[in-house]
Amino acid sequence: MAEIVPLPSATPLTADQQAALKKLHDAATQLEGVFVGMLFKEMHSSIPKDTIFGKQSNADDMWQSMLDEKQADSIAKTGSFGIAKMVESQLRAQVIGSVSSASLSSAAAAASAASAAAAASAASSVPPGTSSLPISAGSSEDDR
């Protein structure tokens, strides 16, 4: 019988990665809401505008579009269509990777800025009237 080897434990997500995943979830849910809203709009466009009370007014159209928008958002929040879930699963690795690479590049930029500041500080500590350039072995003070 083959021995079952456990998977290596996943590293916990940083606060930036968790925030990015929350934004991804919100955006994917909004996308699903927009899609469902478009479906509602197309469904209502196929219905005749004349009712038993007469022709629909602009107010009726406005009320119907607002109702459709709220219903679409509610449906999207339940995840009934599964569009948001698919979008999240497709983009999760990219979002986590972009956040971690952005934090690495910002750390590298901070280190670069710190070294530049240290170099500027060292250059400004040279006494006036002297050069911060090293003197080569073949030159003298008068050659400068």
C-alpha positions as CSV (number, residue, x, y, z in Angstrom):
1,M,0.0,0.0,0.0
2,A,1.3,3.4,-1.0
3,E,2.1,5.9,1.7
4,I,0.2,9.2,1.6
5,V,2.5,12.1,1.7
6,P,1.0,15.3,3.0
7,L,1.3,18.4,0.8
8,P,3.7,21.1,2.1
9,S,1.9,23.7,4.1
10,A,1.0,26.8,2.3
11,T,2.5,30.1,3.4
12,P,0.0,32.4,5.0
13,L,-1.1,35.4,3.0
14,T,0.2,38.8,3.9
15,A,-2.2,41.7,4.7
16,D,-1.6,43.2,1.3
17,Q,-2.4,39.9,-0.4
18,Q,-5.6,39.5,1.6
19,A,-6.6,43.1,0.7
20,A,-6.0,42.4,-3.0
21,L,-8.0,39.2,-2.8
22,K,-10.9,41.1,-1.2
23,K,-10.8,43.7,-4.0
24,L,-10.7,40.9,-6.5
25,H,-13.8,39.3,-4.9
26,D,-15.6,42.6,-4.9
27,A,-14.8,43.3,-8.6
28,A,-15.8,39.8,-9.7
29,T,-19.1,40.1,-7.8
30,Q,-19.7,43.5,-9.5
31,L,-18.9,42.0,-12.9
32,E,-21.4,39.2,-12.3
33,G,-24.0,41.8,-11.2
34,V,-23.4,43.8,-14.4
35,F,-23.8,40.7,-16.5
36,V,-27.0,39.6,-14.8
37,G,-28.3,43.2,-15.2
38,M,-27.6,43.0,-18.9
39,L,-29.6,39.8,-19.0
40,F,-32.5,41.4,-17.3
41,K,-32.4,44.4,-19.6
42,E,-32.5,42.2,-22.7
43,M,-35.3,40.1,-21.2
44,H,-37.4,43.2,-20.6
45,S,-36.7,44.5,-24.1
46,S,-38.4,41.5,-25.5
47,I,-41.6,42.2,-23.6
48,P,-44.2,44.4,-25.3
49,K,-44.4,48.0,-23.8
50,D,-48.1,48.1,-23.9
51,T,-49.8,46.9,-20.7
52,I,-53.4,46.7,-19.5
53,F,-52.9,50.2,-18.2
54,G,-51.6,51.6,-21.5
55,K,-48.2,52.4,-22.8
56,Q,-45.3,52.3,-20.2
57,S,-44.1,55.8,-19.2
58,N,-40.5,56.9,-18.6
59,A,-41.1,56.6,-14.9
60,D,-42.1,52.9,-15.3
61,D,-39.0,52.3,-17.4
62,M,-36.8,54.0,-14.8
63,W,-38.4,52.1,-11.9
64,Q,-38.0,48.8,-13.8
65,S,-34.3,49.5,-14.6
66,M,-33.6,50.3,-10.9
67,L,-35.4,47.2,-9.8
68,D,-33.5,45.1,-12.3
69,E,-30.2,46.6,-11.0
70,K,-31.0,45.8,-7.4
71,Q,-32.1,42.3,-8.2
72,A,-29.0,41.7,-10.3
73,D,-26.8,42.8,-7.4
74,S,-28.7,40.5,-5.0
75,I,-28.3,37.6,-7.4
76,A,-24.6,38.3,-7.9
77,K,-24.0,38.4,-4.1
78,T,-25.5,34.9,-3.8
79,G,-23.1,33.7,-6.5
80,S,-26.0,31.8,-8.2
81,F,-24.5,32.1,-11.7
82,G,-20.9,31.3,-10.6
83,I,-19.3,33.9,-12.8
84,A,-17.6,35.7,-9.9
85,K,-16.2,32.4,-8.6
86,M,-14.8,31.5,-12.0
87,V,-13.2,34.9,-12.4
88,E,-11.7,34.8,-9.0
89,S,-10.2,31.3,-9.5
90,Q,-8.7,32.4,-12.8
91,L,-7.1,35.6,-11.5
92,R,-6.2,34.6,-7.9
93,A,-2.6,33.5,-8.7
94,Q,-2.0,36.6,-10.7
95,V,-3.3,39.0,-8.0
96,I,-1.3,37.3,-5.3
97,G,1.8,37.3,-7.4
98,S,1.5,40.9,-8.5
99,V,1.0,42.0,-4.9
100,S,4.1,40.1,-3.7
101,S,6.2,41.3,-6.6
102,A,5.0,44.8,-6.0
103,S,6.0,44.6,-2.4
104,L,9.4,43.2,-3.4
105,S,10.0,46.0,-5.9
106,S,8.9,48.6,-3.4
107,A,11.3,47.1,-0.8
108,A,14.1,47.2,-3.5
109,A,13.2,50.8,-4.3
110,A,13.4,51.7,-0.6
111,A,16.8,50.0,-0.3
112,S,18.0,51.8,-3.4
113,A,16.7,55.1,-2.0
114,A,18.4,54.4,1.3
115,S,21.8,53.7,-0.3
116,A,21.4,56.9,-2.5
117,A,20.7,58.9,0.7
118,A,23.8,57.4,2.4
119,A,25.9,58.2,-0.6
120,A,24.6,61.8,-0.6
121,S,25.3,62.0,3.1
122,A,28.8,60.8,2.6
123,A,29.5,63.3,-0.2
124,S,28.2,66.1,1.9
125,S,30.5,65.3,4.7
126,V,33.6,66.2,2.7
127,P,35.2,69.4,4.1
128,P,34.9,72.5,1.9
129,G,37.9,73.1,-0.4
130,T,38.7,69.4,-0.8
131,S,37.6,66.9,-3.3
132,S,35.6,63.8,-2.6
133,L,37.4,62.0,-5.5
134,P,40.2,59.7,-4.6
135,I,43.7,60.7,-5.5
136,S,45.4,58.3,-7.8
137,A,48.9,57.1,-7.1
138,G,50.4,59.1,-10.0
139,S,48.8,62.4,-9.2
140,S,49.7,65.1,-6.7
141,E,47.7,67.7,-4.9
142,D,49.0,70.3,-7.4
143,D,47.6,68.4,-10.4
144,R,44.1,68.8,-9.3
